[in-house]
Amino acid sequence: MDGDRQAETADALRRTRLANERTYLAWWRSALTALAVAIGTGRIAPGLAGGAVWPYRVLGAAFALLGAALAACAFVRQRNVERAIGQSDYAPLDSRIALGLAAVTVALAAATIALVLAGS
């Protein structure tokens, strides 16, 4: 009976660590997507839209900064969760980080909408 319980605990720990790894990779996918959007916005869109280039470059740079922030958050989050798992604890996402990322994303979305509508 004791061996079954240890096997279940080890399996649960393995699954939890794999879930943390998948979450880490999801943060990286988001970071890489923001970087791709930065290139599209800052380098490709100005040539297609015509007119002033600087708004696209500024918006592209802002998306690149979001990508860098997401990559940094990915590392910190993965480390915090791994540490908590090792201590049989839970590490919630800091609500200030979640709010900050959401606010930046909403601001970038609004700027993108404004830029698209200004080009119409």
C-alpha positions in Angstrom: 0.0 0.0 0.0 2.8 2.4 0.9 4.6 1.7 -2.4 1.4 2.6 -4.3 1.1 5.9 -2.5 4.7 6.8 -3.2 4.3 5.9 -6.9 1.1 8.1 -7.0 3.0 11.0 -5.4 5.9 10.6 -7.7 3.6 10.5 -10.7 1.7 13.6 -9.6 4.9 15.4 -9.0 6.1 14.5 -12.5 2.8 15.6 -14.1 3.0 18.9 -12.2 6.5 19.6 -13.3 5.6 18.8 -16.9 2.6 21.2 -16.6 5.0 23.9 -15.4 7.2 23.2 -18.4 4.3 23.5 -20.8 3.2 26.7 -19.2 6.8 28.0 -19.5 6.8 27.2 -23.2 3.4 28.9 -23.6 4.9 32.1 -22.2 7.7 31.8 -24.7 5.3 31.3 -27.6 3.5 34.5 -26.5 6.9 36.3 -26.3 7.9 35.1 -29.8 4.5 36.1 -31.2 4.9 39.6 -29.8 8.3 39.8 -31.5 6.9 38.6 -34.8 4.2 41.3 -34.5 6.9 43.8 -33.7 8.7 43.0 -37.0 5.4 43.0 -38.9 4.3 46.3 -37.4 7.7 48.1 -37.4 9.2 46.9 -40.6 6.6 45.4 -43.0 3.5 47.5 -42.4 5.1 50.9 -43.1 6.0 49.8 -46.7 2.5 48.5 -47.3 0.6 51.4 -45.7 2.5 54.3 -47.1 2.6 57.6 -45.3 4.5 58.3 -42.1 6.8 55.5 -41.0 7.5 56.6 -37.4 4.1 55.5 -35.8 4.6 52.0 -37.1 8.2 51.9 -35.8 7.2 53.1 -32.4 4.4 50.6 -32.2 6.7 47.8 -33.4 9.2 48.8 -30.7 6.5 48.6 -28.1 5.5 45.1 -29.2 9.2 44.1 -29.0 9.3 45.4 -25.5 6.2 43.4 -24.7 7.9 40.3 -26.1 11.0 40.9 -23.9 8.8 41.4 -20.9 7.0 38.2 -21.6 10.2 36.3 -21.9 11.5 37.7 -18.6 8.2 36.9 -16.9 8.4 33.3 -18.3 11.7 32.8 -16.6 10.6 34.3 -13.3 7.3 32.4 -13.3 8.9 29.0 -14.1 11.5 29.5 -11.4 8.9 30.5 -8.8 6.6 27.6 -9.6 9.5 25.1 -9.6 10.6 26.4 -6.2 7.1 26.1 -4.9 6.7 22.5 -6.2 10.0 21.6 -4.4 8.5 22.9 -1.2 5.1 21.3 -1.8 3.6 24.7 -2.1 1.8 26.9 -4.6 3.1 30.0 -6.4 0.3 32.2 -7.7 1.0 34.6 -10.5 1.6 38.0 -9.0 -1.6 40.0 -9.7 0.5 43.2 -10.4 2.4 41.4 -13.2 -0.9 40.0 -14.7 -2.5 43.5 -14.5 0.6 45.2 -16.0 0.8 42.8 -18.9 -2.9 43.1 -19.5 -2.7 46.9 -19.4 0.2 47.0 -21.8 -1.6 44.6 -24.2 -4.8 46.7 -24.1 -2.8 49.9 -24.7 -1.0 48.3 -27.7 -4.3 47.0 -29.1 -5.8 50.5 -28.8 -2.7 52.0 -30.5 -3.0 49.4 -33.3 -6.7 50.2 -33.8 -5.9 53.9 -33.9 -3.1 53.4 -36.4 -5.3 51.2 -38.7 -8.2 53.6 -38.6 -5.9 56.6 -39.2 -4.7 54.9 -42.4 -8.2 54.4 -43.7 
